[in-house]
Amino acid sequence: MKDIQKTYSMKEAEIQKKWYLVDAEGKVLGRLATEIATILRGKNKPEYTPHLDMGDNIIVINAEKIVLSGSKGTDKDYFSHSQFPGGERFTSITKLMKEKPEFVIEHAVKGMLPKTKMGKKVLGNLKIYAGDKHPHDAQKPEIINL
C-alpha cells in the first residue's frame, strides 16, 4: 500500500496573529484596500485555511490623507436607503472624507471580504484612525508598506 500524504489543516489553537501598522498617507484607496483585505483574511500566509480566522490585526493611520484615482474625488457617491419609499440618500465622497474618513476605507475593505459570519469577524481585526495617533502601542505593531 502506498504512503498517502494528507493535506495539512491548521487548528485554531495553532494560529499566531500579528499586529501591523499601515500609513495610508498618499496611498490609492482601492489598492490599499485589496492589500488590507488579503492580510485580514490571512491569504498571505502559506498555511491559509479558508474556514478559520487566520488573518492578522491591522491598524490604519492617516485615513484622511488617502488618495482617489481618476475623477472619483468629484464623481463618487455612496448610496444608502432608509427602507421607506423614496428614502434613498446619496453622499459624496468629499463630504464623507471631511466628516468620517475612516468609513471610506472600512467600506472599501468590507466590500472585498466575504459576506458571511467570517467576514464580519475578520472586519473586527481592522482598526482605522483619521490622524497619526492610535491607542495600540501596547501590541507593538510592525510597520509595513503597502
Secondary structure, DSSP 4 states (H G I P E B T S, - for coil): -PPPPPPP---GGG----EEEEE-TT-BHHHHHHHHHHHHHTTTSTT--TTS--PPEEEEE-GGG-B--TTHHHH-EEEEE-SSTT-EEEEEHHHHHHH-HHHHHHHHHHHTS-SSHHHHHHHTTEEE-SSS--S-GGG-PEE---
